[in-house]
C-alpha cells in the first residue's frame, strides 16, 4: 500500500539540487499557485521593524470591496492603510479581546504591532484574507491541553501561509474586583484551557468553575457586571486593561506552561540560508500494515528529527470499508497526518526524504517554514522576519492543483 497524497505546509533554505527553484521573475506565478493551494511559508528571526513591506496595490482595494460586500459583521472594519510600510505598524489579528494570551503572543513577536481582535477563529483568518490585517496569530498547541484541533482543520480550509511560530510561556493569574479577597470568591471564570491548566490551584480554592470563550472576555465580564463573588483566570495585562486586582500569580499547575502559536500571512516570503528551519507537512495514507511506519522511516533513515505528529480524521470522508466481503462491518477513519520536522527543504537530506515519498505519491504542494527556536517569556522581546523559497516539480502543476483540492475535501 502507498501514501495517497501529501502537502508540505512549510519549508526552508535554497540549495539548487533536487527541486526546481522558482526564481524572482516567477515569484508572482508561484504566489498565485501557493495561494490557490492554501498552504504556507518560512521565517527567520530578525526585528520585524526591518521588514520590507510592499505598498498598497489595486488588488488591495478590490479586497476592500469584497470585504464590504460580504458584510462580515463580526470582523472589524478595514483599516486606513491596507499594507504597512517601514514607518507604520504591522496589523495582527487574533481571537479574543485585548488582554488575551493570543494578543500577548502577537506583541512578543511584533512589539510595535497594531492588534485586531476577532470574535471567532474563522474571523482571524478572514481578517488577513480580506486585508483587514496583515498577519494572524493562531494557537495551535499547548503543553497542558494538547493540540487545538479545530485550528489544524482551518489551516487546510483557508489559503494563508504559515510564516512563523511563537512559543509563549503563559503566566496565569487569579483576578478579581478591587477590594475582593480570595476567600470571598465562590466561582472562577475563564477559558476551558486556562481552567484545566490551573486545576490543582482551583481544587484547593474550593470554588466552582464556569467556562467562557476567552480569558480576557471573562475579565471584561466580571469587571463590567461588578461580580463580587467571581474571580477570573487571565493575564496580568487583562487585569490592567479591565481594572481588576491580581490575587495570585502563576496559578498554573505547570510552571513551564507553554503555548505554541503560528503566524499566518497572505504571502510567503524568501528565506536566508543562515538559520535553522522547521518543515510542516500533511499527508494521507492508504490502508495497510506498516504504511505509517514506512512514511516516517524516510525521515529516521536520514537523521531528520520529528518534533510533532498529529492525526485528524478527514471530515468529508470520515469512514471507509476495508473488509474483503464489503459488508460494511469493518470501518476505519480516513486520516490526515500532520508532521513537523527539523530540516530545511534546501537540505539534500530533506529533498531526498520527500523524493523517496514521491516515488509512491503525487506531491501536491510544497512550502517551507523557517524559524529559530524561541521560548517566549513575558520579558522577552522577539521580532521575527519570515521568508520563503518555493519550488515545484516540472510538469506537475495541473495535477498538483487538482490533488491539493482533494486533500482539503
TAPE-V453559 format. One record per backbone hydrogen bond with DSSP energy under -0.5 kcal/mol. CO is the residue of the C=O (numbers start at 1). NH is the residue of the N-H. E is the energy in kcal/mol with one decimal. If there is no record, write none. Layout:
CO NH E
CO NH E
This chain:
2 286 -1.7
5 284 -2.6
6 364 -2.5
6 365 -0.6
7 9 -0.8
7 282 -3.7
8 367 -0.6
9 40 -1.0
10 280 -0.7
10 368 -1.1
17 19 -1.7
19 21 -0.8
20 392 -1.3
21 23 -0.7
23 26 -1.5
24 27 -1.8
26 30 -2.4
27 31 -2.8
28 32 -2.3
29 33 -2.2
30 34 -3.0
31 35 -3.0
32 36 -2.0
33 37 -2.4
34 38 -2.0
34 39 -0.9
44 385 -2.1
47 50 -1.6
48 51 -2.1
51 53 -0.9
57 60 -0.5
57 61 -1.2
58 62 -1.9
59 63 -2.0
60 64 -1.6
61 65 -1.8
62 66 -2.4
63 67 -2.5
64 68 -2.3
65 69 -2.7
66 70 -2.1
67 71 -0.9
67 72 -0.7
68 71 -0.6
71 73 -1.8
72 75 -1.9
74 119 -0.7
80 82 -0.5
85 88 -1.8
90 92 -0.5
90 114 -3.0
91 134 -1.8
91 135 -2.2
92 116 -3.1
93 137 -2.4
94 118 -2.4
97 100 -1.6
100 104 -1.7
101 105 -2.3
102 106 -2.0
103 107 -2.4
104 108 -1.8
105 109 -2.1
106 110 -2.6
108 382 -1.7
109 384 -0.8
110 113 -2.2
113 115 -0.5
114 92 -2.1
115 117 -0.5
116 94 -1.8
118 96 -2.9
120 124 -1.2
121 125 -1.5
122 126 -2.4
123 127 -2.5
124 128 -0.9
125 128 -0.7
125 129 -2.4
126 130 -2.4
127 132 -2.2
127 133 -2.3
128 131 -1.6
134 266 -0.6
135 93 -2.8
136 264 -2.6
138 262 -2.9
140 148 -2.3
141 260 -3.8
142 146 -1.8
146 142 -2.0
147 149 -1.1
148 151 -1.1
148 152 -1.1
149 153 -1.9
150 154 -1.9
151 155 -1.5
152 156 -0.8
153 156 -0.8
153 157 -1.3
154 158 -2.2
161 163 -0.6
161 265 -2.2
162 41 -0.9
164 263 -2.6
166 168 -0.6
166 261 -3.0
167 169 -0.5
167 376 -3.4
168 170 -0.8
168 259 -2.4
169 171 -0.6
170 172 -0.9
172 251 -2.4
173 175 -0.6
173 234 -2.1
174 247 -3.1
174 248 -1.2
175 232 -2.2
176 245 -3.2
177 180 -2.0
181 184 -1.5
182 185 -1.6
186 208 -2.0
187 231 -2.6
188 210 -2.4
189 233 -1.9
190 212 -2.2
191 195 -2.4
192 196 -2.6
193 197 -1.9
194 198 -0.8
195 198 -0.7
196 199 -1.1
197 253 -3.7
198 202 -2.3
199 203 -2.3
200 204 -1.9
201 205 -1.5
202 206 -1.3
202 207 -1.0
208 188 -2.1
210 190 -1.8
212 192 -0.5
214 218 -2.0
215 219 -1.8
216 220 -2.5
217 221 -2.3
218 222 -2.3
219 223 -2.3
220 224 -3.0
221 225 -1.7
222 226 -0.6
222 227 -1.7
223 226 -0.6
226 228 -0.9
227 230 -0.7
229 186 -3.1
229 187 -1.5
231 189 -2.7
232 175 -3.3
232 234 -0.7
234 173 -2.4
235 239 -1.6
236 240 -1.9
237 241 -2.4
238 242 -2.5
239 243 -0.7
239 244 -2.1
245 176 -1.8
245 247 -0.7
248 174 -2.6
253 255 -0.6
254 257 -1.7
257 170 -2.0
258 143 -2.6
259 168 -2.8
260 140 -2.9
260 141 -1.4
261 166 -2.6
262 138 -2.5
262 264 -0.5
263 163 -3.7
263 164 -1.0
264 136 -2.2
265 161 -3.5
276 371 -0.8
278 369 -0.8
279 341 -2.6
280 9 -1.8
280 10 -2.0
281 339 -2.7
282 7 -3.7
283 337 -3.0
284 4 -1.7
284 5 -1.2
288 291 -1.3
290 294 -2.3
291 295 -1.9
292 296 -2.5
293 297 -2.1
294 298 -0.8
295 298 -0.6
296 299 -1.3
296 300 -1.8
297 301 -2.6
299 302 -1.1
299 304 -2.5
300 303 -1.6
303 305 -0.6
305 342 -2.6
308 340 -2.2
310 338 -3.7
312 336 -3.3
313 315 -0.6
314 317 -0.8
317 334 -0.5
318 334 -0.7
320 332 -1.8
323 326 -1.1
329 331 -0.7
330 322 -1.8
330 323 -0.6
332 320 -1.4
333 335 -0.6
334 314 -3.4
335 285 -0.6
336 312 -2.6
336 338 -0.5
337 283 -2.0
338 310 -2.6
339 281 -2.7
340 307 -2.3
340 308 -1.3
341 279 -3.0
341 343 -1.3
344 347 -1.7
347 351 -2.3
348 352 -2.7
349 353 -1.9
350 354 -2.2
351 355 -2.2
352 356 -2.3
353 357 -1.8
354 358 -2.3
355 359 -0.9
356 359 -0.7
357 360 -1.8
357 361 -1.2
361 363 -0.6
362 6 -0.9
362 364 -0.5
365 8 -3.9
366 391 -0.5
368 370 -0.6
369 278 -2.1
374 376 -0.7
375 377 -0.9
376 169 -3.7
377 380 -1.9
380 382 -0.5
383 46 -0.7
385 44 -4.5
387 270 -0.8
390 22 -2.0
392 20 -0.6
393 396 -1.7
396 400 -3.0
397 401 -2.9
398 402 -2.0
399 403 -3.0
400 404 -2.4
401 405 -0.9
402 406 -0.9
403 407 -1.6
404 408 -0.7
405 409 -0.9
